[in-house]
Amino acid sequence: MKQVIVEIDERLAALLEKVAPARSRKRSAFVRDAIRRALDAELERLTAEAYRRMPQSLDPWYFDPEAWEPRRPRRRRR
């Protein structure tokens, strides 16, 4: 894993100490999870913004399931 040093203010440090004390080994997992959730939320926001700028077509021809998974010929039972 890569280490990242982040400076935080005293208030945020005190809150972090209450939720995930440094000695509990849960702090790193807590911070990683918080970063992951923040990044996921930002990606969701960017995706929603992209769809607002260029909405998905609602034409019936737009999605053709056979283009993704062609039908297999059915085998006849004997």
C-alpha positions as CSV (number, residue, x, y, z in Angstrom):
1,M,0.0,0.0,0.0
2,K,1.0,3.6,-0.6
3,Q,1.3,5.9,2.4
4,V,-0.3,9.4,2.1
5,I,0.3,12.1,4.7
6,V,-2.7,14.4,5.2
7,E,-2.8,17.5,7.4
8,I,-6.1,18.1,9.2
9,D,-7.1,20.8,11.6
10,E,-7.4,20.3,15.4
11,R,-11.2,20.0,15.4
12,L,-11.2,17.3,12.7
13,A,-8.4,15.5,14.5
14,A,-10.4,15.5,17.7
15,L,-13.5,14.1,16.0
16,L,-11.4,11.4,14.3
17,E,-9.8,10.5,17.6
18,K,-13.3,9.9,19.1
19,V,-14.5,7.8,16.2
20,A,-11.3,5.9,15.3
21,P,-8.6,6.2,18.0
22,A,-5.0,6.0,16.7
23,R,-4.2,3.1,19.0
24,S,-7.1,0.9,17.8
25,R,-5.7,0.1,14.3
26,K,-9.1,1.0,12.9
27,R,-8.1,4.5,12.0
28,S,-6.5,3.6,8.7
29,A,-9.4,1.4,7.7
30,F,-11.8,4.2,8.6
31,V,-9.9,6.8,6.6
32,R,-9.6,4.5,3.6
33,D,-13.3,3.8,3.7
34,A,-14.1,7.5,4.0
35,I,-11.9,8.3,1.0
36,R,-13.4,5.5,-1.0
37,R,-17.0,6.7,-0.3
38,A,-16.0,10.3,-1.2
39,L,-14.5,9.1,-4.5
40,D,-17.5,7.0,-5.3
41,A,-19.9,9.9,-4.6
42,E,-17.8,12.2,-6.9
43,L,-17.8,9.6,-9.7
44,E,-21.6,9.3,-9.3
45,R,-22.0,13.1,-9.5
46,L,-19.8,13.3,-12.6
47,T,-21.8,10.5,-14.2
48,A,-25.1,12.1,-13.4
49,E,-23.8,15.4,-14.8
50,A,-22.7,13.7,-18.0
51,Y,-26.2,12.2,-18.4
52,R,-27.8,15.6,-17.9
53,R,-25.6,17.1,-20.6
54,M,-26.2,14.2,-23.0
55,P,-29.3,12.2,-22.0
56,Q,-29.5,8.6,-23.0
57,S,-31.6,8.0,-26.1
58,L,-35.1,6.5,-25.5
59,D,-35.5,5.2,-29.0
60,P,-36.5,1.5,-29.1
61,W,-33.6,0.7,-31.5
62,Y,-31.1,2.1,-29.1
63,F,-30.7,-1.1,-27.2
64,D,-30.5,-4.3,-29.1
65,P,-30.0,-7.3,-26.7
66,E,-29.0,-9.5,-29.6
67,A,-26.0,-7.2,-30.3
68,W,-24.7,-8.2,-26.9
69,E,-25.7,-11.8,-26.6
70,P,-26.8,-13.5,-29.8
71,R,-29.4,-16.2,-29.3
72,R,-28.2,-19.7,-29.4
73,P,-30.2,-22.1,-31.6
74,R,-32.5,-24.2,-29.5
75,R,-31.8,-27.9,-29.4
76,R,-34.7,-30.1,-30.1
77,R,-35.5,-32.7,-27.5
78,R,-35.9,-36.2,-28.7
